Amino acid sequence: MRFDRLAWDGQLYRSKFGECIGIREPEFAGDLFDGLSRRRKMSGYSISKAELREFWDQISNPLFDSRLQTFFDMMGKSADKRITGEEVKEIIVLSASASKLPKLKEQAEEYALLIMEELDSTNQGYVSMENLEVLLLQRPGQSVSQMQRHKPLLTTLESNPLRRWYLRTHYILEDNWKRVWVMLLWLSIYTALFAWKFVQYRRHDVFQVMGYCVCVAKGSAETLKFNMALVLLPVCRNTITWIRNLTVVTRVVPLNDNLNFHKVVAIGITVGVGLHIIPHLTCNFPRLLRAADAEYAPLAHYFGETRPDNYWWFTRSTVGWTGLVMLVLMAAAFTLAMPLFRRGRLALPEPLRRLTGFNAFWYSHHCFVLVYALLIVHGQFLHLAHKWYKKSTWMYLAVPMVLYACERLMRVLRSTVLTVKIKKVEAYPGDVLVLQFFKPQRFRYKSGQYIFINCPAISKFQWHPFHITSAPQDNYLSVHIRALGDWTRELKNVFERVCQSPIEGESGLLRAENNCNGDAMSNPRTTRITTSCSSSASTSAPRP
């Protein structure tokens, strides 16, 4: 036991407290020791084993009231249950040091002023624990939205409008410079590819008949190839986790924004599809159908000796039907991925309601396997490119598709499907469900890993990732799930149907703890989990 190894004459000294409970930051551990001692009116710089047990019971207590009390004890240096702005700043600095967040440490004073402005509305110079509890018990996002309305204090106090604009821009760039340069790089490549193909077809024979419409269509087609390849990379979780461990890369690339970048590229794909299809349908094809024989003659080796006489000729061709099928599948996937549809917020009749929600989003996105197959076929039967090296679609897609396929294969090979038995279910405000599983034998994991959960009662095919919120040394596994989409809401309903009514009278954030029938919840068709190969606590796993 660590206490026996670190204690001297039955007493554990303050300097060894952090090492004993597993906190590496000595200043943070020291403040925690002082706060816990102050609450118990203890003097001196050492504690016994019984007192350490008392300290640990409070630190490890999952109830909100206990954790809030611990946090307040650390912040308040006096016994009057009040904390000042300077004490708030000090705890922010210590937390930033313990979490290795240098930027937060540098701006600790400004954040402390914002917190005091939010809590100390009467300018008393201090706040009480009741003020802090009221703030934390507000509706999710309410307090955040209030604080977001506050501009940085330095810009508010600055009277010169140009100086205020400069400071505001400076703060934005300081916080978002990684995102800015990545977006500028992506837009530069996007523009360069479009311009390259535009100029190339400006000098092509077909320009004499179709004009600038064919330049726009082919320029956007080149950006589509690039974006269809790029959109796969942000969802390669294992690769991103590996790259995240490279300190040099994480300093300049916002890897935690991978899903946001995936959405941005998807918008670029949508723009490219529109600029590719609309000029073809409204300009290029009609001009080709109306072209005189002399104008059509240079294009005969592209479209055949006999000139196309109607739209059906283009539609029945391999390029035509593959393009239309891809358009339908991509339009469905993009539409169902929008929050209005993915969250099931539309008040639709029951038959149509089944076409929205997370299930529809999940299945439509998995149809992209067919989209990529059709895209390669589409690129091999182009009318205006006959030489193999000009059919570059497969060149763009080869590496990202192989990488993504390896990701999925690795996930299958490294995962282990285990049926679990539910130990406890807890319900929190904001539709948060906490599930505790009995830990399977020989199941090992590290802090920060996540697991995939499958509930066959909802869907046999869907596996959803959630971070493990229990410690590796606990004898159980726990996950916190917020019911946002149709899958998570249905999961909540599954457990509510087999759980007893909530217990009334719980304080703090804990509103209900449901007692479940263990036999009912251990049915293999109710819940299964599979381990994940990620070991990064900041992995941006998608939420249902």
C-alpha positions as CSV (number, residue, x, y, z in Angstrom):
1,M,0.0,0.0,0.0
2,R,1.3,3.5,-0.9
3,F,0.5,4.9,2.6
4,D,2.7,2.3,4.3
5,R,5.6,3.0,1.8
6,L,5.4,6.8,2.0
7,A,4.3,7.4,5.6
8,W,6.8,8.1,8.5
9,D,5.9,6.9,11.9
10,G,2.3,6.3,10.9
11,Q,1.9,9.8,9.5
12,L,1.7,10.9,5.8
13,Y,3.2,14.3,5.3
14,R,1.7,17.0,3.0
15,S,4.6,16.7,0.6
16,K,3.8,13.0,0.0
17,F,0.0,13.4,-0.2
18,G,-0.1,13.9,-4.0
19,E,2.1,10.9,-4.7
20,C,0.0,8.8,-2.4
21,I,-3.3,9.5,-4.1
22,G,-1.8,9.7,-7.7
23,I,-1.7,13.5,-8.3
24,R,1.6,14.4,-10.0
25,E,1.3,18.2,-9.6
26,P,2.6,19.0,-6.1
27,E,1.0,22.5,-5.8
28,F,-2.4,21.2,-6.8
29,A,-2.1,18.3,-4.4
30,G,-0.9,20.7,-1.7
31,D,-4.0,22.9,-2.1
32,L,-6.2,19.9,-2.1
33,F,-4.6,18.8,1.2
34,D,-5.0,22.2,2.7
35,G,-8.6,22.5,1.6
36,L,-9.6,19.2,3.1
37,S,-7.7,19.9,6.3
38,R,-9.3,23.3,6.6
39,R,-12.8,21.9,6.4
40,R,-12.1,19.5,9.2
41,K,-10.3,22.2,11.3
42,M,-7.1,20.1,11.3
43,S,-3.8,21.7,12.0
44,G,-0.3,20.5,11.1
45,Y,1.2,19.0,7.9
46,S,0.5,15.3,8.4
47,I,-2.4,12.9,8.6
48,S,-3.0,9.4,9.8
49,K,-4.2,6.5,7.7
50,A,-7.8,7.0,9.1
51,E,-7.7,10.6,8.1
52,L,-6.4,9.7,4.6
53,R,-9.3,7.4,4.3
54,E,-11.7,10.2,5.2
55,F,-10.0,12.5,2.7
56,W,-10.3,9.8,0.0
57,D,-13.9,9.2,0.7
58,Q,-14.7,12.8,0.0
59,I,-12.5,13.0,-3.1
60,S,-13.9,9.8,-4.6
61,N,-17.5,10.5,-3.7
62,P,-19.4,10.8,-7.1
63,L,-22.2,12.9,-5.6
64,F,-22.3,16.5,-6.9
65,D,-22.6,18.0,-3.5
66,S,-19.4,16.3,-2.3
67,R,-17.4,17.3,-5.3
68,L,-18.6,20.9,-5.2
69,Q,-17.6,21.0,-1.5
70,T,-14.1,19.7,-2.4
71,F,-13.8,22.3,-5.1
72,F,-14.9,25.1,-2.8
73,D,-12.6,23.9,0.0
74,M,-9.6,24.2,-2.4
75,M,-10.6,27.7,-3.5
76,G,-11.4,29.2,-0.1
77,K,-8.4,30.0,2.0
78,S,-10.4,31.1,5.0
79,A,-13.0,29.4,7.1
80,D,-15.8,31.9,6.3
81,K,-17.1,30.0,3.3
82,R,-16.2,32.8,1.0
83,I,-13.8,32.9,-2.0
84,T,-12.3,36.0,-3.5
85,G,-11.2,36.7,-7.1
86,E,-7.6,36.2,-6.3
87,E,-8.4,32.7,-4.9
88,V,-10.4,31.9,-8.1
89,K,-7.4,33.0,-10.2
90,E,-5.0,30.8,-8.1
91,I,-7.1,27.7,-8.6
92,I,-7.3,28.3,-12.4
93,V,-3.5,28.6,-12.5
94,L,-3.1,25.4,-10.5
95,S,-5.6,23.5,-12.6
96,A,-4.0,24.8,-15.8
97,S,-0.6,23.6,-14.6
98,A,-1.9,20.2,-13.6
99,S,-3.7,19.8,-17.0
100,K,-0.7,21.3,-19.0
101,L,-2.7,24.1,-20.5
102,P,-0.3,27.1,-20.8
103,K,-2.7,29.4,-22.6
104,L,-5.3,29.0,-19.8
105,K,-2.6,29.8,-17.3
106,E,-1.6,32.9,-19.1
107,Q,-5.2,34.2,-19.2
108,A,-6.1,33.1,-15.7
109,E,-6.6,36.7,-14.4
110,E,-9.1,37.5,-17.2
111,Y,-11.1,34.3,-16.7
112,A,-11.2,34.9,-12.9
113,L,-12.6,38.4,-13.5
114,L,-15.2,36.9,-15.8
115,I,-16.2,34.3,-13.2
116,M,-16.4,36.9,-10.5
117,E,-18.5,39.2,-12.7
118,E,-20.9,36.3,-13.4
119,L,-21.2,35.3,-9.7
120,D,-20.6,38.5,-7.8
121,S,-23.3,40.7,-9.3
122,T,-23.4,43.0,-6.3
123,N,-19.6,43.7,-6.3
124,Q,-19.1,42.4,-2.8
125,G,-15.6,41.1,-3.7
126,Y,-16.4,37.5,-2.8
127,V,-18.8,34.7,-3.7
128,S,-20.3,31.9,-1.6
129,M,-20.8,28.2,-2.3
130,E,-24.5,28.9,-2.8
131,N,-23.6,31.3,-5.7
132,L,-21.4,28.6,-7.3
133,E,-24.1,25.9,-6.9
134,V,-26.8,28.1,-8.5
135,L,-24.5,28.8,-11.4
136,L,-23.7,25.0,-12.0
137,L,-27.4,24.0,-11.5
138,Q,-28.6,26.3,-14.3
139,R,-29.9,24.7,-17.5
140,P,-27.2,23.3,-19.8
141,G,-25.7,26.2,-21.8
142,Q,-27.6,28.9,-19.9
143,S,-24.6,30.2,-17.9
144,V,-22.3,29.7,-20.8
145,S,-24.4,31.8,-23.1
146,Q,-24.5,34.5,-20.5
147,M,-20.7,34.5,-20.2
148,Q,-20.3,34.4,-24.0
149,R,-22.1,37.7,-24.2
150,H,-19.3,39.3,-22.2
151,K,-16.5,40.5,-24.4
152,P,-12.9,40.2,-23.2
153,L,-12.5,42.7,-20.4
154,L,-9.6,44.5,-22.0
155,T,-11.6,45.2,-25.2
156,T,-14.6,46.4,-23.1
157,L,-12.4,48.9,-21.1
158,E,-10.7,50.2,-24.3
159,S,-12.3,53.4,-25.5
160,N,-10.6,53.6,-28.9
161,P,-12.8,51.7,-31.5
162,L,-9.9,50.8,-33.7
163,R,-8.0,49.5,-30.7
164,R,-11.0,47.5,-29.6
165,W,-11.3,46.0,-33.0
166,Y,-7.6,45.1,-33.0
167,L,-7.8,43.5,-29.6
168,R,-10.9,41.5,-30.5
169,T,-9.3,40.3,-33.7
170,H,-6.1,39.5,-31.8
171,Y,-8.0,37.3,-29.3
172,I,-9.9,35.5,-32.0
173,L,-6.7,34.7,-33.9
174,E,-4.8,33.8,-30.8
175,D,-7.5,31.2,-29.9
176,N,-8.2,30.0,-33.5
177,W,-4.9,30.4,-35.4
178,K,-4.6,26.6,-36.0
179,R,-8.1,26.5,-37.5
180,V,-7.4,29.6,-39.6
181,W,-4.3,28.3,-41.3
182,V,-5.8,24.9,-42.0
183,M,-8.9,26.5,-43.6
184,L,-6.7,28.8,-45.7
185,L,-4.6,25.9,-46.9
186,W,-7.7,23.9,-47.8
187,L,-9.3,26.9,-49.6
188,S,-6.0,27.5,-51.5
189,I,-5.8,23.9,-52.7
190,Y,-9.6,24.0,-53.6
191,T,-9.1,27.3,-55.6
192,A,-5.9,26.1,-57.3
193,L,-7.5,22.8,-58.5
194,F,-10.5,24.7,-59.8
195,A,-8.4,27.3,-61.7
196,W,-6.1,24.6,-63.1
197,K,-8.9,22.7,-64.7
198,F,-10.8,25.8,-65.7
199,V,-7.8,27.1,-67.7
200,Q,-7.1,23.6,-69.2
201,Y,-10.6,23.3,-70.7
202,R,-10.6,27.0,-71.8
203,R,-8.0,25.7,-74.3
204,H,-9.9,22.5,-75.1
205,D,-11.8,21.8,-78.4
206,V,-15.1,21.4,-76.6
207,F,-14.9,25.1,-75.4
208,Q,-15.9,26.2,-78.9
209,V,-19.3,24.5,-78.4
210,M,-20.0,24.6,-74.6
211,G,-18.2,27.8,-73.6
212,Y,-17.3,28.6,-70.0
213,C,-20.0,26.2,-68.7
214,V,-17.7,23.2,-69.4
215,C,-14.8,25.0,-67.7
216,V,-16.9,25.5,-64.5
217,A,-18.2,21.9,-64.6
218,K,-14.7,20.4,-65.0
219,G,-13.1,22.7,-62.5
220,S,-15.6,21.8,-59.9
221,A,-15.2,18.1,-60.8
222,E,-11.5,18.3,-59.9
223,T,-12.3,19.9,-56.5
224,L,-14.9,17.0,-56.0
225,K,-12.2,14.4,-56.4
226,F,-10.0,16.1,-53.9
227,N,-12.7,16.6,-51.3
228,M,-14.1,13.1,-51.7
229,A,-10.6,11.9,-50.8
230,L,-10.1,14.4,-48.0
231,V,-13.5,13.8,-46.3
232,L,-12.4,10.3,-45.3
233,L,-9.3,11.3,-43.4
234,P,-11.0,13.2,-40.4
235,V,-13.0,10.0,-39.5
236,C,-9.9,7.7,-39.3
237,R,-9.8,7.7,-35.5
238,N,-6.8,5.4,-35.1
239,T,-4.7,7.4,-37.4
240,I,-5.7,10.7,-35.7
241,T,-4.9,9.2,-32.3
242,W,-1.5,8.1,-33.6
243,I,-0.8,11.6,-35.0
244,R,-2.0,13.2,-31.8
245,N,0.8,11.5,-30.0
246,L,3.3,13.4,-32.1
247,T,3.8,16.6,-30.2
248,V,5.1,18.6,-33.2
249,V,1.9,17.9,-35.2
250,T,-0.5,18.8,-32.4
251,R,1.2,22.2,-31.9
252,V,0.1,23.3,-35.3
253,V,-2.9,21.2,-36.3
254,P,-6.2,21.2,-34.4
255,L,-6.8,17.5,-34.5
256,N,-9.6,17.7,-32.0
257,D,-11.6,19.5,-34.7
258,N,-11.6,16.5,-37.0
259,L,-15.4,16.1,-37.1
260,N,-15.9,19.8,-37.7
261,F,-13.5,19.7,-40.6
262,H,-15.3,16.7,-41.9
263,K,-18.5,18.8,-42.0
264,V,-16.7,21.7,-43.7
265,V,-15.3,19.4,-46.4
266,A,-18.9,18.0,-46.8
267,I,-20.1,21.5,-47.5
268,G,-17.3,21.9,-50.1
269,I,-18.5,18.7,-51.7
270,T,-22.1,20.0,-51.9
271,V,-20.9,23.2,-53.6
272,G,-18.8,21.2,-56.0
273,V,-21.7,18.9,-56.9
274,G,-23.9,21.9,-57.6
275,L,-21.2,23.6,-59.8
276,H,-20.6,20.3,-61.7
277,I,-24.2,19.1,-62.4
278,I,-26.0,22.4,-63.0
279,P,-23.8,23.6,-65.9
280,H,-23.9,20.1,-67.5
281,L,-27.7,19.9,-67.4
282,T,-28.6,23.6,-68.2
283,C,-25.8,24.6,-70.5
284,N,-23.4,21.9,-71.8
285,F,-25.8,19.2,-72.9
286,P,-28.3,21.7,-74.6
287,R,-25.5,23.4,-76.5
288,L,-24.1,20.1,-77.7
289,L,-27.6,19.0,-78.9
290,R,-28.1,22.2,-80.8
291,A,-24.6,22.4,-82.3
292,A,-24.2,22.6,-86.0
293,D,-22.5,19.8,-87.9
294,A,-19.3,21.9,-88.5
295,E,-19.1,22.7,-84.7
296,Y,-19.8,19.0,-83.8
297,A,-17.2,17.5,-86.1
298,P,-14.1,18.2,-83.8
299,L,-16.0,16.5,-81.0
300,A,-17.0,13.3,-82.8
301,H,-14.2,11.3,-81.4
302,Y,-15.5,12.1,-77.9
303,F,-19.2,11.5,-78.3
304,G,-19.4,9.3,-81.4
305,E,-19.8,9.9,-85.1
306,T,-23.6,10.2,-84.7
307,R,-24.4,13.3,-82.7
308,P,-26.6,12.7,-79.5
309,D,-30.2,13.7,-80.3
310,N,-31.8,13.9,-76.8
311,Y,-31.1,13.9,-73.0
312,W,-31.8,10.2,-72.8
313,W,-28.5,9.6,-74.6
314,F,-26.6,11.2,-71.7
315,T,-28.7,9.6,-69.0
316,R,-28.4,6.0,-70.2
317,S,-24.6,6.3,-70.6
318,T,-22.4,4.9,-67.8
319,V,-21.3,8.4,-66.8
320,G,-24.9,9.6,-66.8
321,W,-26.6,6.9,-64.6
322,T,-23.7,6.6,-62.2
323,G,-23.8,10.4,-61.7
324,L,-27.5,10.4,-61.0
325,V,-27.4,7.5,-58.5
326,M,-24.5,9.2,-56.7
327,L,-26.5,12.5,-56.7
328,V,-29.5,10.8,-55.0
329,L,-27.4,9.0,-52.4
330,M,-25.2,12.1,-51.6
331,A,-28.3,14.3,-51.3
332,A,-30.0,11.9,-48.9
333,A,-26.8,11.6,-46.8
334,F,-26.2,15.3,-46.6
335,T,-29.9,16.1,-45.8
336,L,-30.2,13.5,-43.1
337,A,-26.9,14.7,-41.6
338,M,-28.3,18.1,-40.9
339,P,-29.2,18.6,-37.1
340,L,-32.8,19.3,-38.0
341,F,-33.1,15.7,-39.4
342,R,-30.4,13.9,-37.5
343,R,-31.9,15.0,-34.1
344,G,-35.4,14.2,-35.2
345,R,-36.7,17.7,-34.5
346,L,-39.1,17.9,-37.4
347,A,-42.8,17.3,-36.5
348,L,-43.5,14.9,-39.3
349,P,-46.3,12.2,-39.6
350,E,-45.4,8.8,-38.2
351,P,-44.6,7.1,-41.5
352,L,-42.2,10.0,-42.5
353,R,-40.7,10.3,-39.0
354,R,-39.0,6.9,-39.5
355,L,-37.1,8.5,-42.4
356,T,-35.3,10.9,-40.0
357,G,-33.3,10.6,-36.9
358,F,-29.9,9.1,-36.2
359,N,-30.8,5.7,-37.6
360,A,-31.5,7.3,-41.0
361,F,-28.3,9.3,-40.8
362,W,-26.3,6.2,-39.9
363,Y,-27.6,4.0,-42.7
364,S,-27.4,6.8,-45.4
365,H,-23.7,7.5,-44.5
366,H,-22.9,3.8,-44.9
367,C,-24.3,3.9,-48.4
368,F,-21.2,5.9,-49.2
369,V,-19.5,2.6,-49.9
370,L,-21.6,2.4,-53.0
371,V,-21.0,6.1,-53.8
372,Y,-17.2,5.6,-53.8
373,A,-17.5,2.5,-56.0
374,L,-19.7,4.5,-58.5
375,L,-17.4,7.4,-58.4
376,I,-14.5,5.3,-59.6
377,V,-16.6,3.8,-62.4
378,H,-17.8,7.3,-63.2
379,G,-14.3,8.6,-63.5
380,Q,-13.3,5.7,-65.8
381,F,-15.9,6.4,-68.5
382,L,-15.5,10.1,-69.0
383,H,-16.6,11.4,-72.5
384,L,-13.8,14.0,-72.7
385,A,-10.8,11.9,-71.4
386,H,-9.7,8.7,-73.0
387,K,-6.1,8.4,-71.9
388,W,-5.6,6.5,-68.6
389,Y,-3.4,9.2,-67.0
390,K,-6.1,11.8,-67.5
391,K,-8.7,9.7,-65.6
392,S,-7.3,10.8,-62.2
393,T,-10.3,9.9,-59.9
394,W,-8.8,6.7,-58.7
395,M,-5.5,8.5,-58.0
396,Y,-7.1,10.9,-55.6
397,L,-9.1,8.1,-53.8
398,A,-6.7,5.2,-53.7
399,V,-4.7,6.2,-50.5
400,P,-7.6,7.5,-48.4
401,M,-9.9,4.6,-49.3
402,V,-7.1,2.0,-48.4
403,L,-6.4,3.9,-45.2
404,Y,-10.1,4.0,-44.2
405,A,-10.5,0.3,-45.1
406,C,-7.5,-0.6,-42.9
407,E,-9.0,1.5,-40.1
408,R,-12.2,-0.5,-40.2
409,L,-10.4,-3.8,-40.4
410,M,-8.1,-2.8,-37.5
411,R,-11.1,-1.9,-35.4
412,V,-12.6,-5.3,-36.0
413,L,-9.4,-7.2,-35.3
414,R,-8.5,-5.3,-32.2
415,S,-12.0,-5.3,-30.7
416,T,-13.5,-7.9,-28.4
417,V,-17.3,-8.4,-28.2
418,L,-18.4,-8.9,-24.6
419,T,-21.9,-9.3,-23.2
420,V,-22.1,-7.4,-19.9
421,K,-24.5,-7.2,-17.0
422,I,-25.8,-3.9,-15.7
423,K,-24.9,-3.0,-12.2
424,K,-26.6,0.4,-11.8
425,V,-28.4,3.0,-13.8
426,E,-28.5,6.7,-12.8
427,A,-30.4,9.6,-14.3
428,Y,-29.2,13.2,-14.3
429,P,-30.7,16.5,-15.4
430,G,-30.4,17.2,-19.1
431,D,-31.4,13.7,-20.1
432,V,-28.1,12.2,-19.1
433,L,-28.0,8.5,-18.4
434,V,-25.2,6.9,-16.4
435,L,-24.7,3.1,-17.0
436,Q,-22.5,1.0,-14.7
437,F,-21.5,-2.5,-15.9
438,F,-19.9,-5.3,-14.0
439,K,-16.3,-5.4,-15.4
440,P,-15.7,-8.6,-17.4
441,Q,-12.8,-10.8,-16.4
442,R,-9.5,-9.9,-17.9
443,F,-10.9,-6.7,-19.3
444,R,-8.2,-4.0,-19.2
445,Y,-8.2,-0.4,-20.3
446,K,-6.4,2.9,-19.8
447,S,-7.8,6.3,-18.8
448,G,-9.2,8.1,-21.8
449,Q,-10.2,5.1,-23.8
450,Y,-13.7,4.7,-25.1
451,I,-15.9,1.7,-25.8
452,F,-18.5,1.0,-28.5
453,I,-22.0,0.1,-27.2
454,N,-24.5,-2.0,-29.1
455,C,-28.1,-2.6,-28.0
456,P,-29.7,-5.2,-30.2
457,A,-33.1,-4.3,-28.9
458,I,-32.7,-1.1,-30.9
459,S,-30.4,-2.1,-33.8
460,K,-28.2,-5.2,-34.3
461,F,-25.8,-3.2,-36.5
462,Q,-25.2,0.1,-34.8
463,W,-22.2,0.5,-32.5
464,H,-21.9,3.9,-30.7
465,P,-18.7,5.2,-29.0
466,F,-18.7,6.6,-25.5
467,H,-15.8,7.5,-23.2
468,I,-15.3,5.3,-20.2
469,T,-15.9,7.5,-17.1
470,S,-14.8,5.0,-14.5
471,A,-11.2,4.7,-13.3
472,P,-9.1,1.7,-14.4
473,Q,-8.8,0.5,-10.8
474,D,-12.6,0.5,-10.3
475,N,-14.4,-2.9,-10.2
476,Y,-17.0,-1.7,-12.7
477,L,-17.2,0.2,-16.0
478,S,-19.3,3.3,-16.4
479,V,-20.4,5.6,-19.3
480,H,-22.3,8.8,-19.3
481,I,-24.8,9.0,-22.2
482,R,-26.8,12.1,-23.0
483,A,-30.1,11.4,-24.9
484,L,-29.8,13.7,-27.9
485,G,-30.6,11.5,-30.9
486,D,-33.2,8.8,-31.5
487,W,-30.8,6.0,-30.7
488,T,-29.8,7.4,-27.3
489,R,-33.4,8.3,-26.5
490,E,-34.5,4.8,-27.3
491,L,-31.6,3.4,-25.2
492,K,-32.9,5.5,-22.3
493,N,-36.4,4.1,-22.9
494,V,-35.1,0.6,-22.9
495,F,-33.7,1.0,-19.4
496,E,-36.7,2.9,-18.1
497,R,-39.0,0.1,-19.1
498,V,-37.1,-2.4,-16.8
499,C,-36.2,0.0,-14.0
500,Q,-38.1,1.0,-10.9
501,S,-39.5,4.5,-10.4
502,P,-36.9,7.1,-9.5
503,I,-36.1,7.8,-5.8
504,E,-37.3,11.2,-4.7
505,G,-35.5,13.8,-2.7
506,E,-31.9,13.6,-4.1
507,S,-30.0,16.8,-3.8
508,G,-27.5,18.5,-6.0
509,L,-27.2,17.5,-9.6
510,L,-28.2,13.9,-8.8
511,R,-31.9,13.7,-9.3
512,A,-32.6,10.0,-9.6
513,E,-30.9,6.7,-9.1
514,N,-32.8,3.8,-10.7
515,N,-32.7,0.3,-9.3
516,C,-32.7,-2.3,-12.1
517,N,-33.4,-6.0,-12.1
518,G,-30.0,-7.5,-12.8
519,D,-31.5,-10.6,-14.4
520,A,-33.6,-8.6,-16.8
521,M,-30.6,-6.4,-17.8
522,S,-28.2,-9.3,-18.4
523,N,-30.1,-10.5,-21.4
524,P,-27.5,-10.8,-24.2
525,R,-29.9,-9.0,-26.6
526,T,-30.1,-6.0,-24.3
527,T,-26.6,-4.5,-24.2
528,R,-23.2,-5.5,-25.5
529,I,-19.9,-3.6,-25.5
530,T,-16.8,-3.8,-27.6
531,T,-13.4,-2.4,-26.6
532,S,-11.8,0.4,-28.6
533,C,-8.2,0.7,-29.7
534,S,-8.0,4.4,-28.9
535,S,-6.1,5.5,-25.8
536,S,-6.4,9.3,-26.1
537,A,-8.7,11.1,-23.7
538,S,-9.3,13.8,-26.3
539,T,-10.4,11.6,-29.1
540,S,-13.4,13.2,-30.7
541,A,-15.7,10.2,-30.8
542,P,-19.0,11.0,-32.5
543,R,-22.0,11.2,-30.3
544,P,-25.4,9.7,-31.4
